[in-house]
Amino acid sequence: MDCFCIGYSNDLAFLMFKDLENWQYENKAISRTFEFQSYLSGVNFLNKVASLAEEANHHPDMTLSWCKVHVVLTTHDSGDVTDKDVALAKLCDQHFKLD
């Protein structure tokens, strides 16, 4: 787990982020940059995450660049990371492993 979780007790932070790899906690959000073999692979991943986000009605900030997609998750209503963000981060990780 590469998360530094400000604002959470150590136990709660561990439970929320224990299954996330390569995600960073900063400025009340979690983020990760996914790297791909081709530009179109990144586009396909971004589109899949966008579909999942729409289904969950929880929309991340995403940036597409050459062979990379940067995903930032936070729950604006709560002003911090919630279980919605962790759930979508796990889905991102699962679909990244499939590509």
C-alpha atoms as one frame of an Amber mdcrd trajectory, in Angstrom:
protein
   0.000   0.000   0.000   1.548   3.257  -1.112  -0.944   5.524   0.638  -0.323
   8.164   3.235  -3.725   8.749   4.742  -4.116  12.098   6.487  -7.224  12.646
   8.553  -7.967   9.007   9.269  -7.072   6.950  12.300  -4.417   4.382  11.436
  -6.936   1.538  11.761  -9.546   3.174   9.536  -6.962   4.172   6.949  -5.635
   0.619   6.849  -9.107  -0.814   6.330 -10.015   1.676   3.610  -6.794   1.506
   1.617  -5.330  -1.928   2.363  -6.273  -3.412  -1.005  -5.142  -0.452  -3.099
  -1.743  -0.584  -4.736   0.062   2.425  -6.163  -2.598   4.931  -5.081  -1.515
   8.107  -3.324  -3.553  10.074  -0.796  -3.051  13.824  -1.084  -5.270  16.903
  -0.766  -8.237  14.815   0.376  -8.163  12.652  -2.753  -6.575   9.429  -3.949
  -4.809   9.280  -7.284  -2.920   6.904  -9.502  -1.286   7.068 -12.905  -1.836
   4.003 -15.092   0.685   3.331 -17.868  -0.094   1.505 -21.121   1.732   0.034
 -24.099  -0.167   2.233 -26.543  -2.148   5.443 -26.649  -5.336   3.609 -27.676
  -5.026   1.214 -24.743  -5.105   4.257 -22.461  -8.124   5.654 -24.308  -9.956
   2.322 -23.952  -9.165   2.201 -20.236 -10.367   5.782 -19.747 -13.618   4.964
 -21.553 -14.166   1.861 -19.403 -13.583   3.847 -16.194 -15.938   6.553 -17.484
 -18.647   3.912 -18.019 -18.120   2.441 -14.553 -18.204   5.925 -13.029 -21.444
   6.753 -14.807 -23.039   3.523 -13.546 -21.942   4.367 -10.001 -22.879   8.059
 -10.386 -19.427   8.871  -9.019 -17.172  10.716 -11.446 -13.382  10.963 -11.136
 -11.120  13.554 -12.660  -9.113  11.841 -15.403  -6.278  13.069 -17.583  -5.193
  11.277 -20.740  -1.665  11.680 -22.056   0.668   9.595 -24.197   0.257   5.996
 -22.920  -0.897   7.238 -19.489  -4.175   7.894 -17.698  -4.135   9.783 -14.390
  -7.194   9.168 -12.181  -8.114  11.338  -9.169 -10.928  10.261  -6.840 -12.612
  12.219  -4.068 -16.154  12.622  -2.781 -16.919  16.315  -3.088 -20.006  16.139
  -0.821 -17.944  14.817   2.090 -14.805  16.789   1.278 -12.591  13.706   1.484
 -12.140  10.137   0.321 -15.027   7.776   1.054 -15.859   4.159   0.368 -17.236
   5.250  -3.045 -13.738   6.352  -4.042 -12.121   3.183  -2.757 -14.677   1.030
  -4.603 -14.064   2.854  -7.895 -10.285   2.699  -7.361 -10.540  -1.082  -6.960
 -12.540  -1.297 -10.201  -9.863   0.782 -11.956  -7.194  -1.611 -10.672  -9.187
  -4.658 -11.808  -9.701  -3.314 -15.330  -6.080  -2.214 -15.590  -4.973  -5.783
 -14.871  -7.318  -7.062 -17.609  -5.821  -4.800 -20.298
